């Protein structure tokens, strides 16, 4: 009887201690989970910031490539325009003086505008001065010269 009550009280006390230990263990585990959750949140914030940096860098590179692309298109347009201007010239060899009227074999047709002397017309200080300047060999039509002047 009295011994039975004491035994039950001791069993209850032991059970209370077990429950208390289990509760402490759960509290410790909860604290660890909370710490891990905070760490994950920090990593997530860092990842977001780095992703934004990568996105900004990609946008800058895209803008730079767009600029390069535009420059290439402009250069291509200029090359095409220069090709069209060069197509206006007929180039022969040096022995073809009779057909072109000059020793360089360069001629053009139509309303022509002189665009200046050729390299054969330019003499260095050590060369003898020519007694007569050769005829300019590079000529453009009036419309082509105006187009070049506009550019």
C-alpha positions, 0 to 999 in steps of 0.5 A: 500500500504505502510502498505501492504509492511510493513506487508509483510516485517514483515511476511518475517522477522518472517518467517526468524526467524522461519527458523533460529530457525529450522536450529539451532534446526537441528544443535543441533540435528545433534550434538547430533547424532554425539555425539551418533555416537562417543559413539557407535564407542567407545563401538564398539572398546571396544567390539572388544578389549574384544572379542579379549581378550576372543578369546586369553583366549579361545586359551590358554584354548584350548592349555592347554586342548590339553596338558592335553589330551596328558598327559592323552593319555601318562598315558593311554599308560603307564597303558596299558604297565604296565597291559601287564607286570602284566599279565605275573604274576600268583598270587595264595594264600599263601597256594599255596606254592607247585605249585609256589615254594615260600610262596607268590604264585607268579610265572612266566614262560619262560626265567626269570630275577630276579627283586628284593626282595618282601616286605616279604623279607624286615625286619625292624630293630626291626625284627629278621634277617632271617637266610636264605633269601627267594627266590625272588618271582617277575620275568620277562621274559628277554624280559619284563625286557629289555622293563622295562629297556628301559622305 
